[in-house]
Amino acid sequence: MTLQAIRYQRGSLEILDQLLLPEISKYISINNTDEGWRAIKSMQVRGAPAIAIVGCLSLAIELTNKEFQSTQELKDFVVEKLDYLVSARPTAVNIADAADKGKSMIQKLIDDEKLELDEIKLKLVQEFEAMLQADIDVNKRIGQHGADYILGENNDQPVKVITHCNTGSLATAGYGTALGVIRSLHEQNKLEHVYCTETRPYNQGARLTAYELVHEKMEASLICDNMAAACMSSNKIHAVIVGADRVVANGDTANKIGTYQLAIVAKYHGVPFYVACPRTTFDPHIKSGKDIHIEIRPQDEMTTLKGIRIAAPNIRCWNPAFDVTPAELITGGIITEFGVFKPQELQKQISKILGSG
């Protein structure tokens, strides 16, 4: 049974506080968009899909508990709150995509003259609620496509893989993107071993991915971020599989800091490098990775560990939350719910798929 990071029933939203893991498993209530914004900003919830879902569900909670006098008041409220939620973690495109869809939806509902105010509000809440199951369904397709493709490249033999950061149940609605591919390999008894990086400075790999791997009883080992090259040199690694917070038009990818160097090391060792993400992570409006806004995090994430200072006093810090992996380093491909594509093919293929849909 996969971990459940998000618990939702209409009028009630709880999230597993990921700042407390792995020592403490505690759910906290999210009662409005202010609390949703703070949970996203502080990384009590993280992972691009989960950020979008929690943000929209926090708005659903607020909509359920609030009365409006007019459709214009409702629209203004929804647009303002969605823009506000996007500002919590601007690098992750999923929440911006969800916000754009929410704005389009509210306008479409208002334009339908047959609908009363309460019906419009209910339909919008239902749209946000549907994101939970839709995310699980999409992630399972990503997992199946990725596992089948990687096994096809390895004569259907069990594989050893490396992953970075956390891309599993704790980063999504309940299955995972990159870790969903690994989970699918495990379900088919084709996962020989998975190595997860610690993912400094926030330790999502050590705290969260390792937690999930132990929970799922996978054959797994934790490695420090600076051990990836040695791991590839000492072991037969068949694939590196990571997630993404944004994939742009030319195939460049923004993901957790440390992904770029992992891709360089993988190319040197001839290990295929895969990015697993849903279509909603693709941002065709940005031409290249040079134009992606990179979030800079507080320096105390580097200088302290659980409140204890581990760095020299007065040292300055540079703490980008993400880095950009150029498309040419994504040698395996980008794994989506529609299949596996080379980075340079992604925009054309997604446009073709959506056009035919």
Secondary structure, DSSP 8 states (H G I E B T S, - for coil): -----EEEETTEEEEE-TTSTTT---EEE--SHHHHHHHHHTTSS-SHHHHHHHHHHHHHHHHHT---SSHHHHHHHHHHHHHHHHTTSTT-HHHHHHHHHHHHHHHHHHH-TT--HHHHHHHHHHHHHHHHHHHHHHHHHHHHHHHHHHHHTTTT--EEEEE-S--SGGGSSSS-SHHHHHHHHHHTT-EEEEEEE--TTTTHIIIIIHHHHHHTT--EEEE-GGGHHHHHHHS---EEEE--SEEETTS-EEEETTHHHHHHHHHHTT--EEEE--GGGEETT--SGGGS---B--THHHHEETTEE-S-TT-----BSEEEE-GGG--SEEEETTEEE-HHHHHHHHHHHHHH-
